[in-house]
Amino acid sequence: MADVKRVCFDIDGVLCNQVQGDYAAAAPHRDMIALVNRLYDQGYRVILHTSRFMGRTHGDVAEARRIGLEFTERQLAGWGVCYHELHMGKPRYDVVIDDRSVFFDPNCPEIERFIHARAPLEASRDPGSASILTGCGQHLGAS
């Protein structure tokens, strides 16, 4: 038996519009939902991964799941989304770099340009401050 291929989709900003936490006001993106359902019908394992409710729960995955799972499941059912798994608790971020993401290119200078354009740091932030380097360890190539 061949390995089932898994495809992971975010909900907000992908399956529906971004609503800054007002999830009841989210409007479905019908073309993307149609794609998800086609992949599901073709035999792909469809996984939904969301950071819904992570902000208001300060990153507490169990609490985000407790207050948001049933609502999210009902909303997805109402939109007709077919999926196998729904994971609450995706970390909140401004940019994600992943080798399995659509259109990934390991061009570090281009990635850095994109990050600075998409998620610029405020001018007053010192790039060498401890808050940015927490958990960083020693940089590669440092003597």
N, C-alpha and C positions, 0 to 999 in steps of 0.2 A: 504494500500500500504506500503510495506516495505521500510525502509530507504535505499537510495542509498549509497553504501559505496564509499568513496573517497580515492584515492591513489595519492600521490604526488611524483613527480620525479624531480630531478635536471636535467639540460641539460648537462653542461660541466663536464666531468669526469664520467657521467652516460650514457647519450644518445649518447655522442660523446667523443672523446679524449680531454684532457686538452690542450689548445693552448695558454695560457697566454695572452689573449686579442686579438689574431689574429683569430677571429671567422670564417672568410672566409676559413681558412685553416683547420677547424675542420673536422675530419673524423667520420662518424656515426658508432656507435656500433650496428651492425645489430641484434645481439641476444637480446640486451636490447630493441631495438625498436620493435622487434617481440613480446616481453613480454608485452610492453605497449599496442600494438595493440590488443593482445589477451584479455587483461583485459578490454580494451575499448569495444571489441566485446561481451564480457561476461556480460556487463552492469555496470561495475565499472565507476565511474566518475573520469576521468584522469585529474589531475592538474599538470601543469609544473610550476616550481618556479625557477627563475634564478637570479644570481647576475651579469649577463652580463651587461657591460657598467657602473656598479656602481663605479668601481675604477676611470675611466677617468672622471666621473661626480662628484667625491668626495661625493658619497652617495646620490646624488639628484635623487630621484626615478622618478620624472616627467621628468627630462632631460634624464635619462637612457632610459625611455620609448620612449621619443620623438626621440632619435637618434638610438635606437636599436630594437624597436618593429617590424617594417615592415621587416627589414632584418631577424630577428629571425623567424618570421612567414613564410617567403619565404623559409628559410633554412629548417625548420621543414617539410614544405610541400614537398620540394624536396627530403627529406629523407623518406617521406611516414609516418610520425608520426601522429597518430590519438589522439586527445586530446579534452577536453571540455573547459579548461581554461589555459591561459598563464599569469603568474604573473611575471612582471619585478620588480626588487627592493629588492630581497632577500639580507639581510645584508651580507657583506663579513666576513668570519670567517675562522679559521684554523681547528676548531673542533666544532661539534654541538652535544649536549647531548639532546635527546628528547625521552620521554617514548614511542612514537609511531614509533620510527625508527626501521628498521630491525635489529635484534640481540641485542636490548637494554637489558642490565642487570644492575640493580641498585646497583652494587658492587662498592662502592665509592673508595676503594683503587685501584681496577683494572682500573677504569675510570681515576683516577689521574695518574697512571703509564702510561696509554695510552696517556694522554695529554702531559706529560713530554717527552715521546718518540716522539710523532708526532709533537708537537709544543713547543719545549723547548725555554725558555726565554734566552736572551743573558746574559752572566755571570755578566755583569756590572749593571744589573737592580736590584734595591732594591725592594723586594717584598712588603715592607711597604710604598712605595712612593705614594704620593697623586694621581699620574696619574693612578695607578692601582686601588686605592681604591675609586675613584670618583664614587659616587652613591652607595657605598657599605653599608653605615650605620653601625650599630653595629653588630658584628658577633654573631651568636647564641652561647649561653653558656658563653659569656664574662660577667665579673662582672662589 
